[in-house]
Amino acid sequence: MVLFSDAVVAIAITLLVLPLVDLVPEVKAEGGDAVSVISDHRQELFTFFLSFVVIANFWLGHHRVFEHVRAYTATMMRLNLLWLLTIVVLPFPTEIIGAFPSDRFTAGVYTGTILALSICQSAITWLIRGHKELERPDNPVRQGELVGSLLLTGLTVVAFVLAAFVPGVNFYALLLLLLSPIVMRVWKRTSAEA
């Protein structure tokens, strides 16, 4: 299942770059030069790098979670397929935000897709933790891992609400996700002191 997931993630990341590859002959046909491929398409380049980082981070998290797994169930496989669906869908909103001006709708679609992805990853982590059939007894999911996953999902919920419903916030809402490691450090410190 992990190998299949890795293959799907690799395809999704590859799909992100295809619109950029298509830009080169379009710019050439319009009489542009190599510099204009980059200078006139900064938004498309930014969205590519943003989505690459998003997919890469979720893929790394997926690998960390699956280090704790010793067996699979039908429920886990379904949740993993749902996680993969959100990964595969991400190039679509990426293309939307690269092609259209930033507004609440485009930010909401993009952030909503990331939210669905985060919910799936948290659900997988929740399912594994403490499940004797799934979890490796020598390498269980630590409470901090589950809290971190749920925290990221909670911050993504707030980012989605801000991006989709508060005028002018748009993609700046995603900056909230940078708070996750800071909040986790504070949580670990207070947990250690308690």
C-alpha positions as a LaTeX table, in Angstrom:
\begin{tabular}{lrrr}
\hline
Residue & $x$ (\AA) & $y$ (\AA) & $z$ (\AA) \\
\hline
Met1 & 0.00 & 0.00 & 0.00 \\
Val2 & 2.86 & 2.39 & 0.77 \\
Leu3 & 4.50 & 1.70 & $-2.60$ \\
Phe4 & 1.21 & 2.31 & $-4.40$ \\
Ser5 & 0.75 & 5.54 & $-2.46$ \\
Asp6 & 4.28 & 6.64 & $-3.35$ \\
Ala7 & 3.58 & 6.02 & $-7.03$ \\
Val8 & 0.35 & 8.04 & $-6.95$ \\
Val9 & 2.08 & 10.91 & $-5.14$ \\
Ala10 & 4.88 & 10.86 & $-7.73$ \\
Ile11 & 2.32 & 11.13 & $-10.52$ \\
Ala12 & 0.51 & 14.00 & $-8.78$ \\
Ile13 & 3.75 & 15.93 & $-8.33$ \\
Thr14 & 4.59 & 15.32 & $-11.98$ \\
Leu15 & 1.18 & 16.60 & $-13.05$ \\
Leu16 & 1.94 & 19.89 & $-11.30$ \\
Val17 & 4.75 & 20.70 & $-13.71$ \\
Leu18 & 2.93 & 19.86 & $-16.97$ \\
Pro19 & 1.17 & 23.26 & $-17.28$ \\
Leu20 & 4.59 & 24.92 & $-16.92$ \\
Val21 & 6.01 & 22.73 & $-19.65$ \\
Asp22 & 3.08 & 23.71 & $-21.90$ \\
Leu23 & 3.90 & 27.40 & $-21.37$ \\
Val24 & 7.17 & 27.20 & $-23.30$ \\
Pro25 & 5.72 & 26.49 & $-26.77$ \\
Glu26 & 2.85 & 28.93 & $-26.10$ \\
Val27 & 5.24 & 31.77 & $-25.28$ \\
Lys28 & 7.41 & 30.92 & $-28.29$ \\
Ala29 & 4.36 & 30.88 & $-30.59$ \\
Glu30 & 3.38 & 34.32 & $-29.26$ \\
Gly31 & 6.87 & 35.63 & $-30.09$ \\
Gly32 & 8.11 & 35.74 & $-26.51$ \\
Asp33 & 11.60 & 34.85 & $-25.37$ \\
Ala34 & 12.91 & 32.47 & $-22.71$ \\
Val35 & 13.00 & 35.20 & $-20.08$ \\
Ser36 & 9.30 & 35.97 & $-20.59$ \\
Val37 & 8.43 & 32.33 & $-19.87$ \\
Ile38 & 9.50 & 33.01 & $-16.31$ \\
Ser39 & 8.93 & 36.75 & $-15.88$ \\
Asp40 & 5.39 & 36.73 & $-17.32$ \\
His41 & 4.29 & 33.59 & $-15.52$ \\
Arg42 & 5.43 & 34.15 & $-11.95$ \\
Gln43 & 2.00 & 33.25 & $-10.53$ \\
Glu44 & 2.03 & 29.86 & $-12.27$ \\
Leu45 & 5.57 & 29.21 & $-11.02$ \\
Phe46 & 4.63 & 30.20 & $-7.48$ \\
Thr47 & 1.59 & 27.92 & $-7.46$ \\
Phe48 & 3.70 & 25.04 & $-8.76$ \\
Phe49 & 6.25 & 25.45 & $-5.95$ \\
Leu50 & 3.52 & 25.96 & $-3.34$ \\
Ser51 & 1.70 & 22.77 & $-4.32$ \\
Phe52 & 4.96 & 20.85 & $-4.64$ \\
Val53 & 5.81 & 21.78 & $-1.04$ \\
Val54 & 2.27 & 20.93 & 0.14 \\
Ile55 & 2.32 & 17.48 & $-1.50$ \\
Ala56 & 5.89 & 16.78 & $-0.38$ \\
Asn57 & 5.08 & 17.65 & 3.24 \\
Phe58 & 1.96 & 15.50 & 3.31 \\
Trp59 & 3.87 & 12.65 & 1.65 \\
Leu60 & 6.59 & 12.87 & 4.32 \\
Gly61 & 3.90 & 12.87 & 7.01 \\
His62 & 2.25 & 9.88 & 5.37 \\
His63 & 5.54 & 7.99 & 5.51 \\
Arg64 & 6.05 & 8.87 & 9.17 \\
Val65 & 2.56 & 7.57 & 10.01 \\
Phe66 & 2.99 & 4.35 & 8.06 \\
Glu67 & 6.22 & 3.54 & 9.93 \\
His68 & 3.86 & 2.62 & 12.80 \\
Val69 & 1.75 & 0.20 & 10.74 \\
Arg70 & 2.16 & $-3.56$ & 10.90 \\
Ala71 & $-1.03$ & $-4.62$ & 9.07 \\
Tyr72 & $-3.82$ & $-3.13$ & 6.99 \\
Thr73 & $-7.59$ & $-3.22$ & 7.28 \\
Ala74 & $-10.25$ & $-2.41$ & 4.72 \\
Thr75 & $-11.04$ & 0.83 & 6.59 \\
Met76 & $-7.42$ & 1.93 & 6.48 \\
Met77 & $-7.19$ & 1.15 & 2.78 \\
Arg78 & $-10.34$ & 3.19 & 2.08 \\
Leu79 & $-9.03$ & 6.13 & 4.12 \\
Asn80 & $-5.71$ & 5.89 & 2.29 \\
Leu81 & $-7.50$ & 5.91 & $-1.07$ \\
Leu82 & $-9.41$ & 9.01 & 0.03 \\
Trp83 & $-6.06$ & 10.60 & 1.03 \\
Leu84 & $-4.71$ & 9.70 & $-2.41$ \\
Leu85 & $-7.77$ & 11.21 & $-4.07$ \\
Thr86 & $-7.07$ & 14.54 & $-2.39$ \\
Ile87 & $-3.41$ & 14.34 & $-3.47$ \\
Val88 & $-4.41$ & 13.61 & $-7.08$ \\
Val89 & $-7.02$ & 16.40 & $-7.09$ \\
Leu90 & $-4.55$ & 19.05 & $-5.84$ \\
Pro91 & $-3.07$ & 19.80 & $-9.31$ \\
Phe92 & $-6.57$ & 20.92 & $-10.42$ \\
Pro93 & $-6.99$ & 23.77 & $-7.88$ \\
Thr94 & $-3.30$ & 24.53 & $-8.42$ \\
Glu95 & $-4.03$ & 25.14 & $-12.09$ \\
Ile96 & $-7.04$ & 27.28 & $-11.13$ \\
Ile97 & $-5.02$ & 29.53 & $-8.83$ \\
Gly98 & $-2.29$ & 29.78 & $-11.46$ \\
Ala99 & $-4.71$ & 30.80 & $-14.19$ \\
Phe100 & $-7.17$ & 33.09 & $-12.38$ \\
Pro101 & $-6.79$ & 36.11 & $-10.12$ \\
Ser102 & $-6.63$ & 35.47 & $-6.39$ \\
Asp103 & $-10.02$ & 35.80 & $-4.73$ \\
Arg104 & $-12.05$ & 34.10 & $-2.02$ \\
Phe105 & $-13.33$ & 31.41 & $-4.40$ \\
Thr106 & $-9.93$ & 30.35 & $-5.75$ \\
Ala107 & $-8.37$ & 30.53 & $-2.28$ \\
Gly108 & $-11.31$ & 28.57 & $-0.85$ \\
Val109 & $-11.07$ & 25.81 & $-3.45$ \\
Tyr110 & $-7.32$ & 25.45 & $-2.95$ \\
Thr111 & $-7.39$ & 25.66 & 0.85 \\
Gly112 & $-10.44$ & 23.37 & 0.96 \\
Thr113 & $-8.52$ & 20.72 & $-0.95$ \\
Ile114 & $-5.64$ & 20.99 & 1.52 \\
Leu115 & $-8.18$ & 20.75 & 4.36 \\
Ala116 & $-9.61$ & 17.52 & 2.91 \\
Leu117 & $-6.08$ & 16.15 & 2.62 \\
Ser118 & $-5.28$ & 17.09 & 6.22 \\
Ile119 & $-8.52$ & 15.55 & 7.52 \\
Cys120 & $-7.70$ & 12.29 & 5.74 \\
Gln121 & $-4.17$ & 12.23 & 7.17 \\
Ser122 & $-5.45$ & 12.92 & 10.69 \\
Ala123 & $-8.10$ & 10.22 & 10.31 \\
Ile124 & $-5.44$ & 7.69 & 9.28 \\
Thr125 & $-3.27$ & 8.67 & 12.25 \\
Trp126 & $-6.27$ & 8.46 & 14.60 \\
Leu127 & $-7.21$ & 5.05 & 13.20 \\
Ile128 & $-3.73$ & 3.61 & 13.72 \\
Arg129 & $-3.10$ & 4.98 & 17.23 \\
Gly130 & $-4.01$ & 2.37 & 19.82 \\
His131 & $-5.42$ & $-0.07$ & 17.23 \\
Lys132 & $-3.76$ & $-3.38$ & 18.17 \\
Glu133 & $-4.41$ & $-4.94$ & 14.79 \\
Leu134 & $-2.80$ & $-2.04$ & 12.88 \\
Glu135 & $-0.17$ & $-0.50$ & 15.14 \\
Arg136 & 3.28 & $-1.97$ & 15.61 \\
Pro137 & 3.72 & $-2.68$ & 19.32 \\
Asp138 & 7.43 & $-1.79$ & 19.13 \\
Asn139 & 6.70 & 1.52 & 17.35 \\
Pro140 & 3.32 & 2.94 & 18.40 \\
Val141 & 1.96 & 6.31 & 17.30 \\
Arg142 & 2.96 & 8.75 & 20.01 \\
Gln143 & 0.41 & 11.14 & 21.44 \\
Gly144 & 2.46 & 14.07 & 20.12 \\
Glu145 & 2.16 & 12.76 & 16.57 \\
Leu146 & $-1.61$ & 12.54 & 16.83 \\
Val147 & $-1.83$ & 15.97 & 18.48 \\
Gly148 & 0.41 & 17.45 & 15.75 \\
Ser149 & $-1.76$ & 15.99 & 13.02 \\
Leu150 & $-4.97$ & 17.22 & 14.64 \\
Leu151 & $-3.41$ & 20.64 & 15.28 \\
Leu152 & $-2.45$ & 21.00 & 11.62 \\
Thr153 & $-5.98$ & 20.02 & 10.61 \\
Gly154 & $-7.44$ & 22.56 & 13.06 \\
Leu155 & $-5.21$ & 25.32 & 11.72 \\
Thr156 & $-6.21$ & 24.33 & 8.19 \\
Val157 & $-9.89$ & 24.65 & 9.14 \\
Val158 & $-9.22$ & 28.20 & 10.35 \\
Ala159 & $-7.17$ & 28.95 & 7.20 \\
Phe160 & $-10.00$ & 27.65 & 5.00 \\
Val161 & $-12.63$ & 29.78 & 6.76 \\
Leu162 & $-10.44$ & 32.88 & 6.50 \\
Ala163 & $-9.45$ & 32.24 & 2.87 \\
Ala164 & $-12.95$ & 31.44 & 1.65 \\
Phe165 & $-15.06$ & 33.87 & 3.66 \\
Val166 & $-12.99$ & 36.89 & 4.74 \\
Pro167 & $-12.44$ & 39.40 & 1.93 \\
Gly168 & $-8.81$ & 40.20 & 1.17 \\
Val169 & $-7.28$ & 37.34 & 3.20 \\
Asn170 & $-7.15$ & 34.80 & 0.34 \\
Phe171 & $-3.90$ & 32.79 & 0.39 \\
Tyr172 & $-2.40$ & 34.69 & 3.32 \\
Ala173 & $-4.53$ & 32.39 & 5.46 \\
Leu174 & $-2.15$ & 29.54 & 4.64 \\
Leu175 & 0.51 & 31.32 & 6.70 \\
Leu176 & $-1.38$ & 30.03 & 9.76 \\
Leu177 & 0.01 & 26.59 & 8.98 \\
Leu178 & 3.46 & 27.90 & 9.89 \\
Leu179 & 2.23 & 28.13 & 13.49 \\
Ser180 & 1.93 & 24.35 & 13.78 \\
Pro181 & 5.57 & 23.62 & 14.76 \\
Ile182 & 5.59 & 26.58 & 17.18 \\
Val183 & 2.40 & 25.44 & 18.92 \\
Met184 & 3.74 & 21.87 & 19.06 \\
Arg185 & 6.95 & 23.05 & 20.79 \\
Val186 & 4.86 & 24.91 & 23.38 \\
Trp187 & 2.61 & 21.87 & 23.85 \\
Lys188 & 5.62 & 19.57 & 24.33 \\
Arg189 & 7.15 & 21.96 & 26.87 \\
Thr190 & 3.94 & 22.25 & 28.88 \\
Ser191 & 3.36 & 18.49 & 28.68 \\
Ala192 & 6.87 & 17.82 & 29.97 \\
Glu193 & 6.40 & 20.22 & 32.88 \\
Ala194 & 3.04 & 18.73 & 33.88 \\
\hline
\end{tabular}
